[in-house]
Amino acid sequence: MKSRMVNWLKGHKKVGAIAATTIMSLALLAAVLPVYAQALTYLDVTGTYDVNSLASPKYLDNARHPRIGFGTLVITTQNGKSITDATLQHLGTDIALIGMVGPGNRPTIVLGGTDSDGTVISIQGRVATDRDGDTNSLRGRMQAYVTSDGSRWDDCLGTSEISTVSYHSEPLSTLLTANDVGPVVQLFHNPVNRLKLRNLTSLKTDQLGFWFNLELAAGPGPQMLLRFAPPNSTGSVNQSYWGGAGTAYVDITVMPYQAPYVGTGGWLECDLATTTTTTCIYYGNDPTDFTAFGGDPVASLELLEDSIDAEAAMIADGDTCGDWVLTMVSVELWEAGARTCYVDDVTIGGQLYTLEPNSYYACLKAVIQ
């Protein structure tokens, strides 16, 4: 009897020890779990990123599309994991994005959005940090569907919109409708090309141009704006149509169809290398202290480089413009007079943009400024 009692007591001691251990473990879990839930932290990914990526889209018939580059990715507003305000510059338009970022030191970020012109884009990548733990880059993949290249923009009572009414080669074109003195434009930001400003003195056929259909008996006709900026300068990422203070660039507007020219109501080609008249005007800022210059008409493309280099603002600091690179192109209507003009098949740096739907799947490499 005594031995049974001893064994019973020993067994209950073991049970008591196990129970005590279990209670202690549960107590620890109860204490730890809430702390873990509250410990989730999210990297601050807000900022402006230079997107050092190229995409090789294809038209929907699988024909090759010119390679495209990007401007900047700007993440403006983040609340914990939620990104509620971001934009990606894409060949002339800002794609509005929203998304989320995961917790931890090397999280995944997802972004997606569209614009009013039919471009849809999605991004998925990883966030990388520097030695201090601050966000310094994003790397991943992005996928997009684009209804028509570039963007359509106006700064007046006129409109710029995708059209199927008239076109040069395939069903889509851009319809520019002018009703005021301001511009209506078909715009391209950061087109992939190798053109430098000095190349305008000996421009080759099929390097810069477009097709257009100007309303019968209406005028003046379309113009082509070319923005050049010093390589790796603030001007190269300046994508506002109006340029801007504190950036180095020059906007050259080529005007081959001024009065008394009037429209024929049919499709015509404008090739800047062969068109009869290349009268132009330019405005810009020098690269040293961003002093404004320009305003006097120039009779031909061949005279542009010397004319810009002769500006007092350029001479003052020994600046020259020959190696400035092409960063923006616009085909546009300006000046007073209600009229319409269709634009199609724009050539930039020898690459043809047919303005037809295309899509791509590309790497994302974005480094914070």
C-alpha positions as CSV (number, residue, x, y, z in Angstrom):
1,M,0.0,0.0,0.0
2,K,2.8,2.3,0.9
3,S,4.6,1.8,-2.4
4,R,1.4,2.4,-4.4
5,M,0.9,5.7,-2.5
6,V,4.4,6.7,-3.3
7,N,4.0,5.9,-6.9
8,W,0.7,7.8,-7.0
9,L,2.3,10.9,-5.5
10,K,5.3,10.7,-7.9
11,G,2.9,10.5,-10.8
12,H,1.0,13.5,-9.6
13,K,4.2,15.4,-9.2
14,K,5.0,14.8,-12.8
15,V,1.5,15.8,-13.9
16,G,1.9,19.0,-11.8
17,A,5.2,19.8,-13.3
18,I,3.8,19.3,-16.8
19,A,0.8,21.4,-16.0
20,A,3.0,24.2,-14.5
21,T,5.2,24.2,-17.6
22,T,2.2,24.3,-19.9
23,I,0.7,27.2,-18.0
24,M,4.0,29.1,-18.1
25,S,4.3,28.5,-21.9
26,L,0.7,29.7,-22.5
27,A,1.4,32.8,-20.4
28,L,4.6,33.5,-22.4
29,L,2.7,33.0,-25.7
30,A,-0.1,35.3,-24.5
31,A,2.6,37.9,-23.7
32,V,4.6,37.4,-26.9
33,L,1.9,37.3,-29.6
34,P,0.5,40.8,-29.0
35,V,4.0,42.2,-29.0
36,Y,4.8,40.4,-32.3
37,A,1.6,41.8,-33.9
38,Q,2.5,45.3,-32.9
39,A,6.1,44.9,-34.1
40,L,5.3,44.9,-37.8
41,T,7.2,47.8,-39.4
42,Y,7.2,49.1,-43.0
43,L,10.0,50.7,-44.8
44,D,9.5,54.3,-46.0
45,V,9.4,53.9,-49.8
46,T,8.3,57.4,-50.6
47,G,10.5,59.5,-52.9
48,T,11.4,60.1,-56.6
49,Y,13.1,57.2,-58.4
50,D,15.0,57.3,-61.7
51,V,13.7,54.4,-63.7
52,N,16.8,52.9,-65.5
53,S,14.8,50.4,-67.5
54,L,14.0,49.8,-71.1
55,A,11.1,47.8,-72.5
56,S,10.7,46.1,-75.9
57,P,7.0,46.2,-76.6
58,K,5.2,44.5,-79.4
59,Y,2.2,45.6,-81.4
60,L,-0.8,43.3,-81.1
61,D,0.0,41.7,-84.4
62,N,3.4,40.8,-82.8
63,A,5.3,43.3,-85.0
64,R,8.2,44.9,-83.2
65,H,7.6,48.3,-81.5
66,P,10.5,50.7,-80.8
67,R,12.1,50.2,-77.4
68,I,10.9,52.6,-74.8
69,G,12.4,54.2,-71.8
70,F,10.8,55.8,-68.7
71,G,11.1,59.0,-66.8
72,T,10.6,58.8,-63.0
73,L,8.6,56.8,-60.6
74,V,7.3,59.1,-57.8
75,I,5.8,57.6,-54.6
76,T,4.2,60.5,-52.8
77,T,2.0,59.1,-50.0
78,Q,2.4,56.0,-47.9
79,N,0.5,55.0,-44.8
80,G,2.0,51.8,-43.3
81,K,1.6,49.1,-45.9
82,S,-0.6,51.2,-48.2
83,I,0.6,53.4,-51.0
84,T,-2.2,55.7,-52.0
85,D,-0.5,58.2,-54.3
86,A,2.2,57.4,-56.9
87,T,2.9,58.1,-60.6
88,L,5.1,56.6,-63.4
89,Q,6.2,58.8,-66.3
90,H,5.5,56.7,-69.5
91,L,6.2,58.2,-73.0
92,G,4.5,61.5,-72.2
93,T,1.9,60.7,-69.6
94,D,1.8,60.2,-65.8
95,I,0.3,56.9,-64.9
96,A,-1.5,57.2,-61.5
97,L,-0.6,54.2,-59.3
98,I,-1.7,52.7,-55.9
99,G,-0.4,49.6,-54.1
100,M,1.1,48.0,-51.0
101,V,4.5,47.2,-49.5
102,G,5.2,44.3,-47.2
103,P,6.8,44.4,-43.7
104,G,10.4,43.8,-42.9
105,N,13.8,44.9,-44.2
106,R,13.5,43.5,-47.8
107,P,9.8,43.5,-48.6
108,T,7.9,43.1,-51.8
109,I,6.2,46.1,-53.4
110,V,3.2,46.0,-55.7
111,L,1.8,48.9,-57.7
112,G,-0.9,49.2,-60.4
113,G,-2.9,51.8,-62.2
114,T,-4.1,53.5,-65.4
115,D,-4.5,56.8,-67.1
116,S,-7.4,58.4,-69.0
117,D,-5.8,57.4,-72.3
118,G,-6.0,53.7,-72.0
119,T,-2.6,52.8,-70.6
120,V,-2.7,50.1,-67.9
121,I,0.4,49.1,-65.9
122,S,1.3,46.8,-63.0
123,I,4.6,46.6,-61.1
124,Q,5.9,43.9,-58.7
125,G,9.4,44.1,-57.1
126,R,11.6,44.0,-54.1
127,V,12.7,47.0,-52.0
128,A,16.5,47.3,-51.4
129,T,18.1,49.4,-48.7
130,D,21.5,50.9,-48.0
131,R,23.7,50.3,-44.9
132,D,21.7,52.6,-42.8
133,G,18.5,50.7,-43.6
134,D,17.0,53.4,-45.8
135,T,15.3,52.6,-49.1
136,N,17.6,53.1,-52.1
137,S,16.1,51.1,-55.0
138,L,13.3,48.9,-56.4
139,R,13.9,45.9,-58.6
140,G,11.4,43.7,-60.2
141,R,9.0,43.4,-63.2
142,M,6.4,45.6,-64.8
143,Q,3.8,44.8,-67.4
144,A,1.7,47.2,-69.4
145,Y,-0.9,47.5,-72.1
146,V,-0.9,50.7,-74.1
147,T,-3.8,51.8,-76.3
148,S,-1.8,54.4,-78.3
149,D,1.8,55.7,-77.9
150,G,2.7,58.9,-76.1
151,S,0.1,61.2,-74.6
152,R,-2.5,63.6,-75.9
153,W,-2.5,67.0,-74.1
154,D,-3.8,70.5,-74.4
155,D,-3.4,73.8,-72.6
156,C,-6.3,75.7,-74.1
157,L,-9.9,75.3,-75.3
158,G,-8.8,72.7,-77.9
159,T,-8.5,68.9,-77.5
160,S,-6.1,66.1,-78.4
161,E,-7.6,62.6,-78.5
162,I,-7.2,59.2,-80.0
163,S,-9.2,58.9,-83.3
164,T,-10.3,56.2,-85.7
165,V,-12.0,58.6,-88.2
166,S,-8.9,59.2,-90.4
167,Y,-5.5,57.5,-90.2
168,H,-2.4,57.1,-92.4
169,S,-1.4,53.4,-92.1
170,E,-3.5,51.6,-89.4
171,P,-6.8,52.3,-87.6
172,L,-5.6,54.8,-84.9
173,S,-4.3,58.3,-85.1
174,T,-4.4,61.4,-82.9
175,L,-6.9,64.2,-83.7
176,L,-5.7,67.7,-82.7
177,T,-8.5,70.2,-82.5
178,A,-7.4,73.9,-82.0
179,N,-9.9,76.5,-80.7
180,D,-7.6,78.9,-79.0
181,V,-4.0,80.4,-79.0
182,G,-2.6,77.6,-76.7
183,P,-1.1,74.3,-77.8
184,V,-2.8,71.0,-78.5
185,V,-0.2,68.2,-78.7
186,Q,0.8,64.6,-79.3
187,L,3.7,64.2,-76.8
188,F,6.5,61.7,-76.3
189,H,8.7,61.7,-73.2
190,N,12.1,60.0,-73.1
191,P,12.0,58.4,-76.6
192,V,14.9,56.0,-76.9
193,N,17.2,57.5,-79.5
194,R,20.8,58.6,-80.1
195,L,20.2,62.0,-81.6
196,K,22.2,65.0,-80.3
197,L,21.6,68.6,-81.0
198,R,24.6,68.8,-83.4
199,N,22.9,66.1,-85.6
200,L,20.3,68.7,-86.6
201,T,23.0,70.3,-88.8
202,S,23.1,67.2,-91.0
203,L,19.8,65.4,-90.4
204,K,19.2,62.3,-92.4
205,T,16.0,61.1,-94.1
206,D,13.6,59.3,-91.8
207,Q,15.2,60.4,-88.5
208,L,12.6,63.0,-87.4
209,G,9.1,63.5,-88.9
210,F,5.4,62.6,-88.9
211,W,2.4,62.2,-91.2
212,F,-0.5,64.7,-90.9
213,N,-3.9,65.5,-92.4
214,L,-4.7,69.2,-91.9
215,E,-8.3,70.4,-92.4
216,L,-8.9,71.6,-96.0
217,A,-8.1,75.3,-96.5
218,A,-7.3,75.7,-92.8
219,G,-3.9,76.9,-91.4
220,P,-1.3,77.3,-90.1
221,G,-0.2,73.7,-90.0
222,P,1.4,71.4,-87.4
223,Q,4.8,72.0,-85.7
224,M,7.4,69.7,-84.2
225,L,8.9,70.5,-80.8
226,L,12.3,69.0,-79.9
227,R,13.6,69.2,-76.4
228,F,17.4,68.7,-75.9
229,A,19.1,68.6,-72.5
230,P,22.7,68.1,-71.3
231,P,23.4,64.4,-70.7
232,N,22.8,63.3,-67.1
233,S,21.4,66.7,-66.2
234,T,18.3,67.8,-64.4
235,G,17.0,68.9,-67.7
236,S,17.0,65.3,-69.0
237,V,14.3,64.4,-66.4
238,N,12.4,67.7,-66.9
239,Q,9.2,66.5,-68.6
240,S,6.8,69.5,-68.1
241,Y,5.7,70.7,-71.4
242,W,6.6,74.3,-70.4
243,G,10.2,73.4,-69.3
244,G,11.0,74.9,-66.0
245,A,13.3,77.1,-63.9
246,G,16.3,75.4,-62.4
247,T,16.8,73.0,-65.3
248,A,19.1,73.0,-68.3
249,Y,17.4,72.4,-71.6
250,V,16.4,74.0,-75.0
251,D,13.0,73.6,-76.7
252,I,13.3,73.9,-80.5
253,T,10.0,74.4,-82.3
254,V,10.3,73.6,-86.1
255,M,7.5,75.4,-88.1
256,P,7.4,74.2,-91.7
257,Y,3.7,75.0,-92.3
258,Q,3.3,78.6,-91.4
259,A,0.9,81.1,-93.2
260,P,0.2,81.2,-96.1
261,Y,0.2,77.4,-95.9
262,V,-3.3,75.8,-95.7
263,G,-4.4,72.2,-95.4
264,T,-5.2,69.9,-98.3
265,G,-7.6,67.6,-96.4
266,G,-5.3,64.7,-97.3
267,W,-2.4,62.8,-95.7
268,L,1.1,64.3,-96.2
269,E,4.5,63.5,-94.8
270,C,6.7,65.9,-92.9
271,D,10.3,64.8,-92.9
272,L,12.5,67.4,-91.2
273,A,15.5,66.4,-93.3
274,T,13.7,67.1,-96.6
275,T,10.9,69.5,-96.0
276,T,11.3,72.8,-97.9
277,T,11.0,75.1,-94.9
278,T,12.6,74.5,-91.5
279,T,12.1,77.9,-89.9
280,C,12.3,77.4,-86.1
281,I,12.4,79.2,-82.8
282,Y,14.0,78.2,-79.5
283,Y,13.8,78.9,-75.7
284,G,15.9,77.4,-72.9
285,N,18.1,77.7,-69.9
286,D,21.9,77.4,-69.8
287,P,23.4,74.5,-67.8
288,T,25.6,76.6,-65.4
289,D,23.2,78.9,-63.6
290,F,19.9,78.2,-65.6
291,T,19.8,81.7,-67.2
292,A,17.0,81.9,-69.7
293,F,17.8,82.5,-73.4
294,G,16.2,82.4,-76.9
295,G,13.2,84.0,-78.7
296,D,14.7,85.0,-82.1
297,P,13.6,82.9,-85.2
298,V,16.3,80.9,-87.0
299,A,16.0,80.3,-90.7
300,S,17.1,76.6,-90.8
301,L,18.1,73.6,-88.7
302,E,21.7,74.0,-89.8
303,L,22.0,77.3,-88.0
304,L,20.7,76.1,-84.6
305,E,23.8,74.9,-82.8
306,D,25.8,78.0,-83.6
307,S,22.9,80.3,-82.7
308,I,22.4,78.7,-79.3
309,D,26.1,78.6,-78.5
310,A,26.2,82.4,-79.4
311,E,23.6,83.2,-76.7
312,A,25.1,85.5,-74.0
313,A,23.9,83.1,-71.3
314,M,25.9,80.3,-72.9
315,I,29.0,82.4,-73.6
316,A,29.2,83.7,-70.1
317,D,30.2,80.3,-68.7
318,G,31.7,78.7,-71.8
319,D,28.8,76.4,-72.3
320,T,28.0,74.6,-75.6
321,C,25.0,72.6,-76.7
322,G,26.3,70.2,-79.4
323,D,26.2,67.1,-77.2
324,W,22.8,67.8,-75.6
325,V,20.5,64.8,-76.1
326,L,16.9,64.6,-77.3
327,T,14.6,64.0,-74.3
328,M,11.1,65.0,-75.5
329,V,9.2,65.4,-78.8
330,S,5.8,66.9,-79.5
331,V,3.7,67.2,-82.7
332,E,1.3,70.1,-82.1
333,L,-1.0,72.9,-83.3
334,W,-0.4,76.4,-82.0
335,E,-1.6,79.9,-82.7
336,A,-5.1,81.3,-83.2
337,G,-7.7,79.7,-85.5
338,A,-10.2,76.9,-85.1
339,R,-9.0,73.9,-87.2
340,T,-8.4,70.1,-87.0
341,C,-5.3,68.1,-87.8
342,Y,-4.8,64.3,-87.7
343,V,-1.3,63.1,-86.8
344,D,0.0,59.6,-87.4
345,D,3.2,57.6,-87.8
346,V,5.7,59.7,-85.9
347,T,9.4,59.0,-86.5
348,I,11.9,59.8,-83.7
349,G,15.6,58.9,-84.1
350,G,14.7,56.7,-87.0
351,Q,12.2,54.7,-84.9
352,L,8.6,54.7,-86.2
353,Y,5.7,55.0,-83.7
354,T,2.5,54.0,-85.5
355,L,0.3,55.0,-82.5
356,E,-1.3,51.5,-82.5
357,P,-1.9,49.3,-79.4
358,N,1.1,47.5,-77.9
359,S,2.1,45.7,-74.7
360,Y,5.3,44.8,-72.9
361,Y,6.7,42.8,-70.0
362,A,10.0,44.3,-68.8
363,C,12.5,44.5,-65.9
364,L,12.1,47.3,-63.4
365,K,15.3,49.1,-62.1
366,A,14.5,52.2,-60.2
367,V,17.1,54.1,-58.0
368,I,15.9,56.8,-55.6
369,Q,17.2,60.3,-56.3
